Amino acid sequence: MKFKNHIAQGIPFDRAQNIGGVITPTIVVLHDAAGRLEHGNSANYLRTAPRGVSVHFILERDGSISQQVPTNRRAGHAGTSHYHGRDGVNDFSIGIEIVNPGRMTDAGNGKARAWYKQEFDISEFGIQAVTTPEHGSGLWMDYTEAQIEAGEALLNGLFGYIPTLTDITSHWYISPGRKVDTNPLFPLAQMRARVLGRDDVQSAEADEASAPAHQEDEMVAINVPGSTLNMRRWPSFNPNVISTIADDVVVPVIREGTFDGRAWLKVRHGGLEGWIVRSHADPITQSN
């Protein structure tokens, strides 16, 4: 996918009414549109949205993409937000809205209800009940294969053309506690790894900066009552979750270290090795 004059060739450009000044984008922020699934519904709203709201790209359920703001111009997609010490993420990011209803509630009879009252068959739409520390609890609709493939192609095109881009993140990461999109079913860590190709490097750096477990056969019990704990590819709250571990599960400790002032443990669970926050892991006393 080649880009010219900041507009993707082959992607229709439907100009939004809210387009800001020139920016130098350094990150891409992924969102759930949290609207109806019908093709064009979210795109039509965002194109004429009030109060300065706008976005660069919209990704439909069938994998089709439209663009509403040039990638070198400011769009109003992030709201109150910060990223690695910088506030006002709209000023240095490209926003992609993915058509998905967002968090839903149980409507009974095998149905899930979106915030706009429409109900969806849980089995038909791949809806799952998931709880995470970042998202809380809810019912969440899976993304389509077409959306994942088209999203990856779009990201590869953006990173191939815009040399200032350095990272891919989500709305919940830049607005913690205020936003929960993209939802927990979006394969953010895998997408990020495939596009950026940096996960193995950061994992290796974390191993070098940490130490082996203090004791041989050291074990800890996960302590997140009523929830699950994210296991991450490296010790950071960046989008790099590879699995979750349920409360009270006992796992072996491989390595431990302090990163950005927070203690982390590298553990083994479900055939994977990854990092967890130490404060959510209780030591298991080994009996003689």
Buried (B, 14 or more C-beta within 10 A) or exposed (E): BEBEEBBBEEBEBBEBEBBBEEBEBBBBBBBBBBBBBEEBBBBBBBBEBEEBBBBBBBBBBEBBBBBBBBBBBBBBBBBEBBBEEBEBBBBBBBBBBBBBBBBBEBBEEEBBBBEEEBBBEBEEBBBBEBBBBBBEEBBBBBBBEBBBEBBBBBBEBBBEBBEEBEBBBBBBBBBBEEBBBBBBBBBBBBBBBEBBEBBEEBBEEBBEEBEEBEEEEBBBBBEBEEBBBBBBBBBBBBBBBBBBBEBEBBBBBBBBBEBEEEEBBBBEBEEEBBBBBBEBBBEBEEEE
